[in-house]
Amino acid sequence: MFDHAAIFAFKHADEDAVLEALLTADVDVADVESDEGKITVFTAHGDYFKAKQALNDALGEIDFEVDEIQFVPKSLTTISGDDVAMLDKFLDLLNDLDDVQNVYHDVEF
């Protein structure tokens, strides 16, 4: 239902340079997204260190906005109407618990 993925997000303008640095380091790249000067890289979780090292070597010291391994859903489930309100309430309840650090779901609103 979920895959592990290493995710890096940082400010940079050249998506091609980022992809080239990762491929040169033989990193298993799942996706590279660019949006308004911010690059988001998705790699296999096993390549976390190799990807981070390749990015720092090629682009210099990077201030990562996101630098972690996360669960990424394999598919998304769309909900609407009353289900959205119930899920929002449920997620709020989970987030209020001190023992809950992260909540992962496959819902698309």
N, C-alpha and C positions, 0 to 999 in steps of 0.2 A: 503494500500500500504506500510506503514511503521509501525513498532512497536517501542515503547519507550523501551530502555534497559539501565540499569546501567552498565557501563563498567569500569573495573579496570585493569590496566596493571602495573606490577612491576617486579623487579628482584627477583627470587626465584627458587630453583632447584627442589623442591618436589611438584609436581602437586597433588599427593594423599593427602598430608597434608593439602593443600589449600582446596581441595574438602571436606575433612572430617570436617574441621573447619566450612565451610559454611553449610554443611548438619546438623551438630550438633546444629547450631544456627537456624535451620529451615528456611534457605534462599532458595527461589525458584531459583535454578541455571539452567540457560539455556544451558551454555557451559563453559568449562574450556579448554584453549589451552595453550600448552607449546612449546616454540621454543627457543632453545639456551640459556637457563637460564632465560627466560622471560615468565612470566605467564600472560595470559589475561583471565579475568573472565567476563562473561555476565550473569546478573541476571535481574529479573523483576525490573522495575523502582521503584515500591513501596517498594522494599527491599533494596534500596540504603543504607540507614543509617545502617540497621541491618547487611548487608554484610560488610560494611566498618568496623563496630565495631567488628564483628566476626573475620575478618582478622587481625586487630590490636591486639585483645586480644590473638589470637592463635599464631601469628608470631612476635609479638613485633611491635614497631613503624616502619611503612613502608613508604618509599619514593615512592609514586605513580607517574608513568610516565603519566598515564591516570587515571582520577578520575572524571567521569562525567556521565550525562544521555544524551544519543544520540538517534537519529532516526536510526533504522536499517531496511533495506529493507526486506520485506517478500519474494520477489523473485528478481532475477536479469535479466536484459535485455542485451543481447550481441549485440554490434555494431562493425562495421568494415569499412574500406575504408574511403571514404569522410566524413562519419558520425562522425568518431573519430575526424577528424580535425575540423569540425564544432562545436562539443561539447566542445573540448578543447578551442576553441576561445570564445565560449559562457561562459564557466566557468571562463576564464581569465577576461572577461568583468565584470562578477558578482563580482569576487574577488577584482577588482579595485575600486568598489564602497565603499565609506566610511560607508554607512549604512548596508552593508552586513557583518555579522559576521561569519556565517557558511553556506555552501551549501551542501545539502544532495541529493543524486541521487541513482538510482538503476541500473546504467550502469556498465557492466563488459566489459573491453577493451580486 
